Amino acid sequence: MGFQQSFKALSDPVRREILSLLRRGPMAAGDIAAHFEVSGATISHHLPVLVLDDKQGKYIYYELNMSVVDEILEWISALKGDGRNEKNQ
């Protein structure tokens, strides 16, 4: 996923809340949906973005896609620089 798609995904408050829930570990779609007052179809729409899925029997468990998160953090760190104030160089 490219930066534009990642940041677009992060702009949605429901997706950000889903990511916060998944920080604790993998969750089934129904467990995620229980935290929201939206339809299951709406949650299903949000889940493929920024997360990985793992089908186990009749359940699908979702977890953070850390490669996307790491890529975003590396980009932000690069913007910040190495911590030196460039005006003093």
All heavy atoms as an XYZ file, in Angstrom:
702
protein
N       0.853     -1.182      0.000
C       0.000      0.000      0.000
C       0.889      1.232      0.000
O       1.835      1.322      0.763
C      -0.887     -0.033      1.247
C      -1.766      1.183      1.373
S      -2.848      1.176      2.817
C      -3.930     -0.157      2.425
N       0.579      2.202     -0.848
C       1.357      3.424     -0.933
C       0.980      4.408      0.160
O      -0.009      4.245      0.864
N       1.816      5.443      0.287
C       1.564      6.450      1.318
C       0.202      7.104      1.170
O      -0.499      7.313      2.148
C       2.648      7.531      1.296
C       3.918      7.118      1.956
C       5.100      7.119      1.248
C       3.945      6.722      3.272
C       6.282      6.743      1.842
C       5.113      6.336      3.885
C       6.286      6.347      3.163
N      -0.166      7.449     -0.065
C      -1.443      8.126     -0.275
C      -2.591      7.262      0.236
O      -3.467      7.751      0.945
C      -1.646      8.465     -1.746
C      -2.934      9.224     -2.014
C      -3.070      9.611     -3.482
O      -2.205      9.354     -4.296
N      -4.169     10.249     -3.809
N      -2.568      5.983     -0.093
C      -3.623      5.079      0.359
C      -3.569      4.903      1.875
O      -4.611      4.860      2.529
C      -3.482      3.726     -0.324
C      -3.716      3.774     -1.819
C      -3.227      2.510     -2.500
O      -2.162      1.998     -2.171
N      -4.002      2.025     -3.444
N      -2.369      4.807      2.428
C      -2.229      4.637      3.879
C      -2.786      5.837      4.629
O      -3.539      5.686      5.588
C      -0.761      4.425      4.254
O      -0.266      3.249      3.683
N      -2.405      7.042      4.188
C      -2.885      8.234      4.875
C      -4.379      8.441      4.678
O      -5.067      8.901      5.586
C      -2.087      9.463      4.455
C      -0.732      9.512      5.083
C       0.409      9.331      4.327
C      -0.584      9.710      6.448
C       1.665      9.354      4.901
C       0.664      9.733      7.038
C       1.789      9.553      6.264
N      -4.890      8.094      3.520
C      -6.335      8.165      3.299
C      -7.033      7.210      4.265
O      -8.044      7.566      4.877
C      -6.681      7.815      1.854
C      -8.161      7.900      1.573
C      -8.474      7.594      0.122
C      -9.970      7.664     -0.101
N     -10.343      7.278     -1.449
N      -6.490      6.010      4.418
C      -7.076      5.040      5.346
C      -7.039      5.557      6.778
O      -8.000      5.410      7.525
C      -6.338      3.713      5.234
N      -5.932      6.181      7.159
C      -5.792      6.698      8.520
C      -6.666      7.916      8.783
O      -6.899      8.267      9.941
C      -4.333      7.044      8.796
C      -3.385      5.856      8.917
C      -1.944      6.340      8.977
C      -3.733      5.016     10.114
N      -7.159      8.556      7.736
C      -7.992      9.745      7.927
C      -9.381      9.386      8.446
O     -10.087     10.246      8.950
C      -8.114     10.538      6.629
O      -8.910      9.836      5.685
N      -9.758      8.128      8.367
C     -11.082      7.704      8.806
C     -11.048      7.342     10.295
O     -10.271      6.498     10.720
C     -11.524      6.487      7.986
C     -12.951      6.113      8.291
O     -13.191      5.553      9.389
O     -13.825      6.391      7.462
N     -11.904      7.980     11.111
C     -11.881      7.722     12.557
C     -12.225      6.278     12.927
O     -11.690      5.755     13.903
C     -12.900      8.710     13.133
C     -13.699      9.197     11.987
C     -12.884      9.004     10.749
N     -13.098      5.620     12.179
C     -13.425      4.221     12.476
C     -12.192      3.347     12.266
O     -11.883      2.476     13.092
C     -14.614      3.725     11.617
C     -14.831      2.225     11.789
C     -15.888      4.486     11.971
N     -11.464      3.585     11.190
C     -10.251      2.799     10.941
C      -9.205      3.041     12.016
O      -8.530      2.108     12.454
C      -9.683      3.116      9.560
C     -10.542      2.555      8.464
C      -9.910      2.739      7.115
N     -10.822      2.247      6.094
C     -11.073      2.869      4.970
N     -10.473      4.013      4.700
N     -11.906      2.358      4.096
N      -9.058      4.274     12.453
C      -8.094      4.553     13.519
C      -8.481      3.828     14.803
O      -7.631      3.295     15.505
C      -7.964      6.058     13.753
C      -7.258      6.783     12.619
C      -6.845      8.195     12.992
N      -7.899      9.005     13.558
C      -8.719      9.801     12.865
N      -8.597      9.894     11.549
N      -9.644     10.511     13.470
N      -9.768      3.780     15.097
C     -10.235      3.068     16.293
C     -10.010      1.559     16.148
O      -9.623      0.888     17.107
C     -11.712      3.360     16.560
C     -12.252      2.697     17.808
C     -11.583      3.146     19.096
O     -11.052      4.271     19.147
O     -11.580      2.358     20.058
N     -10.231      1.022     14.953
C      -9.966     -0.399     14.711
C      -8.488     -0.686     14.954
O      -8.130     -1.679     15.603
C     -10.393     -0.809     13.285
C     -11.926     -0.810     13.173
C      -9.836     -2.192     12.934
C     -12.445     -0.980     11.755
N      -7.608      0.161     14.465
C      -6.178     -0.023     14.680
C      -5.840      0.016     16.167
O      -5.018     -0.770     16.647
C      -5.375      1.036     13.922
C      -5.433      0.951     12.406
C      -4.677      2.108     11.779
C      -4.897     -0.378     11.907
N      -6.485      0.909     16.902
C      -6.256      0.976     18.351
C      -6.683     -0.318     19.032
O      -5.992     -0.812     19.930
C      -7.010      2.160     18.959
O      -6.461      3.372     18.518
N      -7.808     -0.865     18.607
C      -8.265     -2.138     19.171
C      -7.277     -3.257     18.876
O      -6.990     -4.093     19.731
C      -9.639     -2.514     18.609
C     -10.822     -1.672     19.042
C     -12.055     -2.025     18.214
C     -11.099     -1.884     20.529
N      -6.744     -3.271     17.670
C      -5.851     -4.348     17.247
C      -4.452     -4.234     17.850
O      -3.669     -5.184     17.757
C      -5.771     -4.401     15.721
C      -7.066     -4.822     15.029
C      -6.923     -4.725     13.520
C      -7.482     -6.226     15.448
N      -4.141     -3.107     18.477
C      -2.857     -2.992     19.180
C      -2.744     -4.056     20.260
O      -1.662     -4.501     20.593
C      -2.720     -1.628     19.849
C      -2.316     -0.530     18.955
C      -2.062      0.742     19.688
N      -2.410      0.678     21.116
C      -2.370      1.692     21.914
N      -2.018      2.869     21.468
N      -2.684      1.576     23.190
N      -3.873     -4.455     20.822
C      -3.900     -5.449     21.903
C      -3.689     -6.864     21.396
O      -3.429     -7.762     22.168
C      -5.230     -5.369     22.636
C      -5.484     -4.003     23.226
C      -6.859     -3.939     23.869
N      -7.227     -2.549     24.026
C      -8.444     -2.072     23.840
N      -9.428     -2.880     23.503
N      -8.693     -0.799     24.004
N      -3.849     -7.062     20.078
C      -3.678     -8.387     19.496
C      -4.771     -8.684     18.487
O      -5.712     -7.894     18.321
N      -4.674     -9.819     17.807
C      -5.660    -10.185     16.782
C      -7.070    -10.301     17.360
O      -7.250    -10.683     18.516
C      -5.173    -11.551     16.288
C      -3.726    -11.603     16.643
C      -3.593    -10.801     17.906
N      -8.053     -9.939     16.546
C      -9.463    -10.011     16.952
C     -10.289    -10.521     15.787
O      -9.986    -10.236     14.629
C      -9.984     -8.619     17.352
C      -9.335     -8.009     18.557
S      -9.963     -6.332     18.899
C     -11.616     -6.694     19.481
N     -11.365    -11.216     16.114
C     -12.319    -11.651     15.103
C     -13.166    -10.453     14.669
O     -13.344     -9.493     15.426
C     -13.221    -12.751     15.657
N     -13.690    -10.524     13.460
C     -14.485     -9.416     12.912
C     -15.667     -9.079     13.814
O     -15.965     -7.908     14.049
C     -14.961     -9.757     11.508
N     -16.340    -10.091     14.334
C     -17.489     -9.850     15.211
C     -17.110     -9.129     16.487
O     -17.855     -8.283     16.977
N     -15.936     -9.458     17.035
C     -15.457     -8.775     18.241
C     -15.134     -7.317     17.955
O     -15.368     -6.450     18.784
C     -14.223     -9.490     18.799
C     -14.546    -10.899     19.290
O     -15.703    -11.144     19.671
O     -13.625    -11.737     19.263
N     -14.591     -7.061     16.769
C     -14.313     -5.677     16.372
C     -15.626     -4.920     16.196
O     -15.798     -3.820     16.715
C     -13.483     -5.643     15.069
C     -12.101     -6.246     15.307
C     -13.366     -4.206     14.541
C     -11.299     -6.487     14.043
N     -16.566     -5.525     15.499
C     -17.851     -4.871     15.216
C     -18.611     -4.536     16.495
O     -19.362     -3.548     16.534
C     -18.691     -5.756     14.308
N     -18.427     -5.335     17.548
C     -19.132     -5.093     18.807
C     -18.772     -3.747     19.436
O     -19.517     -3.229     20.265
C     -18.829     -6.225     19.788
N     -17.678     -3.148     19.029
C     -17.232     -1.866     19.578
C     -17.836     -0.662     18.855
O     -17.562      0.482     19.235
C     -15.705     -1.758     19.510
C     -15.009     -2.679     20.456
N     -14.677     -2.315     21.741
C     -14.597     -3.958     20.309
C     -14.088     -3.325     22.337
N     -14.021     -4.338     21.494
N     -18.618     -0.896     17.814
C     -19.115      0.196     16.986
C     -20.621      0.102     16.796
O     -21.199     -0.979     16.888
C     -18.436      0.159     15.602
C     -16.942      0.300     15.673
C     -16.129     -0.822     15.707
C     -16.349      1.549     15.731
C     -14.751     -0.706     15.781
C     -14.975      1.681     15.814
C     -14.173      0.547     15.839
N     -21.219      1.226     16.510
C     -22.653      1.279     16.216
C     -22.869      1.449     14.717
O     -23.593      2.335     14.280
C     -23.315      2.407     16.998
C     -23.299      2.172     18.495
C     -24.024      3.256     19.263
O     -24.811      4.021     18.655
O     -23.797      3.343     20.474
N     -22.200      0.607     13.940
C     -22.361      0.593     12.486
C     -22.612     -0.844     12.066
O     -22.401     -1.777     12.836
C     -21.115      1.170     11.760
C     -20.912      2.635     12.101
C     -19.872      0.382     12.088
N     -23.034     -1.020     10.836
C     -23.362     -2.364     10.353
C     -22.103     -3.221     10.193
O     -20.993     -2.713     10.050
C     -24.090     -2.269      9.011
O     -23.193     -1.858      8.008
N     -22.319     -4.529     10.205
C     -21.216     -5.448      9.958
C     -20.594     -5.217      8.596
O     -19.383     -5.354      8.419
N     -21.429     -4.848      7.615
C     -20.922     -4.578      6.272
C     -19.974     -3.379      6.279
O     -18.957     -3.376      5.582
C     -22.075     -4.337      5.305
N     -20.283     -2.374      7.087
C     -19.411     -1.206      7.182
C     -18.074     -1.589      7.790
O     -17.020     -1.178      7.298
C     -20.086     -0.093      8.016
O     -21.291      0.295      7.364
C     -19.184      1.115      8.176
N     -18.100     -2.392      8.840
C     -16.856     -2.851      9.463
C     -16.067     -3.689      8.463
O     -14.854     -3.522      8.319
C     -17.136     -3.635     10.751
C     -17.726     -2.727     11.826
C     -15.875     -4.328     11.267
C     -16.824     -1.579     12.259
N     -16.738     -4.565      7.737
C     -16.063     -5.394      6.734
C     -15.385     -4.535      5.674
O     -14.326     -4.897      5.160
C     -17.045     -6.351      6.071
O     -17.490     -7.300      7.002
N     -15.983     -3.408      5.359
C     -15.396     -2.474      4.390
C     -14.090     -1.901      4.927
O     -13.135     -1.699      4.184
C     -16.400     -1.365      4.089
C     -15.827     -0.211      3.333
N     -15.548     -0.257      1.994
C     -15.454      1.023      3.747
C     -15.039      0.901      1.609
N     -14.981      1.696      2.655
N     -14.036     -1.625      6.219
C     -12.866     -1.004      6.832
C     -11.728     -1.986      7.098
O     -10.565     -1.604      7.108
C     -13.247     -0.343      8.163
C     -14.061      0.897      8.005
N     -13.562      2.054      7.462
C     -15.349      1.160      8.329
C     -14.507      2.983      7.460
N     -15.590      2.461      7.980
N     -12.044     -3.250      7.326
C     -11.037     -4.197      7.793
C      -9.873     -4.465      6.840
O      -8.739     -4.571      7.307
C     -11.699     -5.512      8.198
C     -12.495     -5.421      9.496
C     -13.225     -6.723      9.754
C     -11.601     -5.074     10.664
N     -10.077     -4.582      5.546
C      -8.923     -4.913      4.692
C      -7.851     -3.818      4.623
O      -6.751     -4.066      4.167
C      -9.539     -5.118      3.307
C     -10.981     -5.327      3.531
C     -11.314     -4.605      4.793
N      -8.174     -2.635      5.085
C      -7.244     -1.514      4.987
C      -6.350     -1.481      6.222
O      -6.836     -1.419      7.342
C      -8.029     -0.184      4.863
C      -7.084      0.991      4.709
C      -8.991     -0.252      3.697
N      -5.045     -1.570      6.016
C      -4.025     -1.473      7.059
C      -3.972     -2.664      8.013
O      -3.291     -2.598      9.027
C      -4.193     -0.185      7.889
C      -4.073      1.125      7.126
C      -4.430      2.290      8.029
C      -2.670      1.304      6.589
N      -4.701     -3.738      7.737
C      -4.657     -4.912      8.597
C      -4.423     -6.172      7.768
O      -4.628     -6.181      6.558
C      -5.951     -5.074      9.440
C      -6.172     -3.877     10.349
C      -7.162     -5.294      8.574
N      -3.990     -7.218      8.449
C      -3.829     -8.530      7.836
C      -4.933     -9.440      8.360
O      -5.420     -9.245      9.467
C      -2.468     -9.125      8.214
C      -1.238     -8.323      7.802
C       0.003     -8.932      8.440
C      -1.124     -8.297      6.294
N      -5.307    -10.431      7.569
C      -6.308    -11.372      8.055
C      -5.746    -12.785      8.063
O      -4.857    -13.124      7.297
C      -7.595    -11.295      7.239
C      -7.398    -11.591      5.770
O      -6.927    -12.683      5.439
O      -7.729    -10.716      4.956
N      -6.258    -13.584      8.993
C      -5.826    -14.969      9.159
C      -7.070    -15.811      9.397
O      -7.705    -15.696     10.450
C      -4.859    -15.067     10.344
C      -4.389    -16.485     10.605
O      -4.366    -17.301      9.664
O      -4.036    -16.771     11.770
N      -7.425    -16.630      8.403
C      -8.614    -17.466      8.531
C      -8.260    -18.697      9.350
O      -7.324    -19.421      9.033
C      -9.144    -17.872      7.163
C     -10.467    -18.574      7.251
C     -11.121    -18.730      5.910
C     -12.496    -19.333      6.143
N     -13.273    -19.399      4.948
N      -9.020    -18.904     10.425
C      -8.844    -20.057     11.302
C     -10.205    -20.722     11.468
O     -11.049    -20.234     12.213
C      -8.284    -19.640     12.654
C      -6.904    -19.030     12.568
C      -6.369    -18.607     13.920
O      -6.893    -18.971     14.960
N      -5.307    -17.810     13.902
N     -10.395    -21.798     10.728
C     -11.698    -22.457     10.748
C     -12.745    -21.563     10.124
O     -12.548    -21.037      9.030
N     -13.830    -21.357     10.842
C     -14.900    -20.507     10.309
C     -14.737    -19.040     10.682
O     -15.562    -18.215     10.336
C     -16.264    -21.027     10.748
C     -16.519    -20.967     12.237
C     -17.907    -21.488     12.558
C     -18.195    -21.327     14.036
N     -19.562    -21.681     14.356
N     -13.661    -18.706     11.389
C     -13.436    -17.335     11.819
C     -12.262    -16.714     11.071
O     -11.331    -17.397     10.679
C     -13.149    -17.267     13.327
C     -14.303    -17.737     14.165
C     -14.306    -19.013     14.719
C     -15.395    -16.910     14.383
C     -15.374    -19.451     15.475
C     -16.465    -17.339     15.139
C     -16.450    -18.613     15.682
O     -17.511    -19.043     16.420
N     -12.327    -15.406     10.920
C     -11.215    -14.649     10.370
C     -10.745    -13.698     11.465
O     -11.539    -12.947     12.031
C     -11.615    -13.841      9.116
C     -12.099    -14.786      8.013
C     -10.448    -12.990      8.628
C     -12.624    -14.076      6.784
N      -9.465    -13.770     11.774
C      -8.875    -12.892     12.771
C      -8.059    -11.818     12.067
O      -7.339    -12.097     11.115
C      -7.992    -13.686     13.740
C      -8.812    -14.593     14.623
C      -9.114    -15.884     14.222
C      -9.311    -14.130     15.831
C      -9.894    -16.701     15.020
C     -10.094    -14.941     16.630
C     -10.377    -16.229     16.220
O     -11.160    -17.032     16.998
N      -8.185    -10.601     12.555
C      -7.495     -9.462     11.972
C      -6.418     -8.979     12.927
O      -6.584     -9.009     14.144
C      -8.492     -8.336     11.667
C      -9.475     -8.738     10.607
C     -10.662     -9.375     10.929
C      -9.191     -8.513      9.268
C     -11.550     -9.783      9.944
C     -10.070     -8.908      8.279
C     -11.251     -9.546      8.627
O     -12.116     -9.947      7.640
N      -5.299     -8.522     12.361
C      -4.210     -7.973     13.160
C      -3.560     -6.832     12.397
O      -3.733     -6.694     11.187
C      -3.188     -9.043     13.514
C      -2.510     -9.668     12.312
C      -1.575    -10.794     12.699
O      -0.650    -10.527     13.498
O      -1.762    -11.916     12.211
N      -2.820     -6.000     13.127
C      -2.148     -4.861     12.503
C      -1.171     -5.327     11.437
O      -0.474     -6.314     11.618
C      -1.371     -4.063     13.550
C      -2.174     -3.252     14.547
C      -1.230     -2.614     15.550
C      -2.989     -2.198     13.845
N      -1.131     -4.613     10.332
C      -0.128     -4.844      9.298
C       1.062     -3.973      9.659
O       1.126     -2.804      9.292
C      -0.680     -4.493      7.922
C       0.274     -4.793      6.814
O       1.460     -5.015      7.040
N      -0.221     -4.798      5.596
N       1.986     -4.527     10.418
C       3.102     -3.739     10.938
C       4.030     -3.235      9.843
O       4.690     -2.215     10.024
C       3.877     -4.549     11.977
C       3.085     -4.786     13.265
S       2.357     -3.293     13.985
C       3.813     -2.394     14.442
N       4.082     -3.894      8.696
C       4.948     -3.390      7.632
C       4.460     -2.029      7.145
O       5.267     -1.144      6.862
C       5.049     -4.389      6.476
O       3.795     -4.592      5.872
N       3.148     -1.836      7.071
C       2.602     -0.537      6.672
C       2.858      0.486      7.774
O       3.287      1.614      7.507
C       1.087     -0.641      6.362
C       0.480      0.730      6.143
C       0.854     -1.541      5.165
N       2.629      0.103      9.021
C       2.868      1.013     10.146
C       4.345      1.403     10.204
O       4.684      2.580     10.358
C       2.408      0.361     11.475
C       2.798      1.223     12.667
C       0.905      0.115     11.458
N       5.232      0.416     10.062
C       6.675      0.706     10.085
C       7.080      1.639      8.953
O       7.896      2.541      9.146
C       7.488     -0.586     10.000
C       7.423     -1.407     11.275
O       7.076     -0.831     12.333
O       7.704     -2.616     11.209
N       6.516      1.443      7.773
C       6.836      2.290      6.627
C       6.431      3.742      6.894
O       7.184      4.671      6.612
C       6.124      1.763      5.379
C       6.489      2.470      4.110
C       5.819      1.861      2.888
O       5.394      0.699      2.943
O       5.716      2.566      1.881
N       5.260      3.933      7.474
C       4.782      5.282      7.792
C       5.686      5.918      8.850
O       6.079      7.081      8.735
C       3.311      5.252      8.254
C       2.408      4.875      7.078
C       2.898      6.594      8.848
C       0.986      4.561      7.470
N       6.032      5.152      9.890
C       6.887      5.686     10.950
C       8.278      6.046     10.434
O       8.850      7.069     10.843
C       6.989      4.687     12.100
C       5.725      4.510     12.925
C       5.903      3.393     13.939
C       5.329      5.805     13.610
N       8.830      5.230      9.551
C      10.138      5.542      8.969
C      10.085      6.834      8.163
O      10.993      7.656      8.224
C      10.610      4.385      8.086
C      11.087      3.192      8.868
C      11.488      2.026      7.978
O      11.806      2.257      6.777
O      11.477      0.890      8.469
N       8.994      7.018      7.424
C       8.843      8.236      6.626
C       8.743      9.458      7.536
O       9.389     10.479      7.294
C       7.612      8.112      5.735
C       7.388      9.302      4.872
C       8.062      9.648      3.741
C       6.409     10.327      5.072
N       7.559     10.811      3.223
C       6.547     11.253      4.029
C       5.434     10.535      6.038
C       5.744     12.375      3.919
C       4.630     11.659      5.939
C       4.790     12.565      4.881
N       7.965      9.346      8.604
C       7.815     10.459      9.543
C       9.149     10.754     10.220
O       9.541     11.915     10.377
C       6.701     10.168     10.568
C       5.340     10.205      9.859
C       6.739     11.157     11.725
C       4.184      9.737     10.694
N       9.883      9.709     10.602
C      11.202      9.897     11.219
C      12.159     10.602     10.272
O      12.948     11.452     10.691
C      11.791      8.555     11.637
O      11.052      8.011     12.695
N      12.107     10.245      8.990
C      12.969     10.890      8.006
C      12.629     12.374      7.874
O      13.519     13.209      7.704
C      12.848     10.192      6.649
N      11.354     12.720      7.963
C      10.962     14.132      7.913
C      11.517     14.890      9.106
O      11.928     16.042      8.988
C       9.429     14.265      7.917
C       8.695     13.989      6.632
C       7.203     14.119      6.858
C       9.136     14.923      5.530
N      11.495     14.220     10.243
C      11.966     14.848     11.469
C      13.471     15.061     11.423
O      13.989     15.981     12.038
C      11.588     13.966     12.661
C      11.856     14.577     13.987
C      11.352     13.670     15.085
C      11.678     14.263     16.434
N      11.303     13.379     17.520
N      14.188     14.232     10.711
C      15.644     14.360     10.623
C      16.325     13.637     11.762
O      15.724     12.866     12.490
N      17.605     13.936     11.950
C      18.374     13.236     12.978
C      18.353     13.945     14.329
O      19.132     13.635     15.214
C      19.818     13.008     12.518
C      20.566     14.311     12.292
O      20.002     15.389     12.572
O      21.708     14.249     11.832
N      17.493     14.919     14.492
C      17.346     15.598     15.780
C      18.148     16.885     15.887
O      17.984     17.617     16.838
N      19.006     17.164     14.925
C      19.779     18.408     14.981
C      18.974     19.536     14.353
O      18.258     19.332     13.393
C      21.089     18.247     14.219
C      22.037     17.282     14.887
C      23.340     17.225     14.162
N      23.109     16.599     12.859
C      23.956     16.632     11.856
N      25.099     17.267     11.962
N      23.696     16.031     10.720
N      19.116     20.684     14.877
C      18.468     21.874     14.343
C      19.241     22.321     13.102
O      20.386     22.734     13.210
C      18.416     22.977     15.408
C      17.623     24.167     14.937
O      17.353     24.319     13.749
N      17.233     25.002     15.870
N      18.645     22.241     11.937
C      19.331     22.560     10.686
C      19.750     24.020     10.601
O      20.669     24.365      9.884
C      18.469     22.162      9.487
C      18.295     20.656      9.400
C      17.471     20.229      8.183
O      17.179     21.077      7.333
O      17.145     19.052      8.107
N      19.114     24.917     11.335
C      19.488     26.336     11.307
C      20.862     26.551     11.946
O      21.546     27.509     11.645
C      18.447     27.176     12.053
C      17.121     27.244     11.355
C      16.149     28.094     12.141
C      14.804     28.134     11.462
N      13.829     28.902     12.241
N      21.265     25.660     12.858
C      22.543     25.817     13.561
C      23.687     25.122     12.825
O      24.786     25.093     13.351
C      22.434     25.253     14.974
C      21.473     26.055     15.826
O      21.315     27.249     15.586
N      20.840     25.419     16.777
N      23.491     24.576     11.655
C      24.564     23.893     10.937
C      25.372     24.856     10.120
O      24.982     25.803      9.615
C      24.006     22.796     10.038
C      23.436     21.679     10.856
C      22.958     20.542      9.939
O      23.137     20.557      8.727
N      22.369     19.560     10.550
